[in-house]
Amino acid sequence: MLHHMIAPLVVGAIAGGVAGDRKRRRPIVRSIVKGGIAAKRKMRATAVTVVAETRKLVEEARAELDQAGTELPI
């Protein structure tokens, strides 16, 4: 008779363990997701800054080359 109760007990224990672990894992997973979002935003901001600086350097170089008497360094 006891062997008929083993399966429901095991399933109940697993379900209870998953539910209990979920409460502990949720804040950890949430902080990981928040960290990923923050990192993505920071990378985008850095990329925008790098592109802006590169465009500025290109414009400065073109301006120098367009000046009369400036030769291309070889």
N, C-alpha and C positions, 0 to 999 in steps of 0.2 A: 504494500500500500504506500509506503514511503517513496518508492521509486517513481510513482506517478506524480509526486509533488516536486521532484527534483527539477524538471524542466521549467515549470512556472517560477520556481524560486530562482533559478539561474537567470531566466529572462528578466524577472523583476529586479534582481541584483544588478544586471547589466544596465537596465533602463535607469535605475536609481543612480548608478555610478556615472552614467553619461549626463544625466540631469544635474548632478552635483558638480561634475567637472565643468559643465557649461558655464555655471555661475562663476567659477574661478578663471576659466579661459577667456570669457567674454572681455573683461577689461584688458587683458594682455593682447588679444587679437585686435581690439579697438585701438590701443595705443600703437600697435604696429601699423595699422591702416592709416592712422593720423600721421605717423612719422613718414610714411610713404607719400602721402599727399603733400606734406610740408616739403619734403625733398624734391618732389616734382615741381612745385612752385618755385623753389629756390633755383633749380636747374634752369627753368624757363626764364627767370629774371636774369640769371647769369648769362644765358644765351643772348638775350636781348641786349645786354650791356656789351658783350663781346662783338656782336654785329654792329652796334652803334660805333664802337671804338674803331673797328676795322673800316667802316665807311668813312669815318673822319680821317683816318690815316691815308686812305686811298685819295680822298679829295685833296689833302695836303700835298701828297706826292704829285698828283696831276697839276696842281697849281704851281709847284716848283718847276716841273718840266715845261709848262706852258710859258714861263717867264722867258723873255728874250735873252739869248746868250747862255742859257743853261744847256749843258751837254749831258747826255746819258753816261753815267759812270760805267766803265767797262772793266 
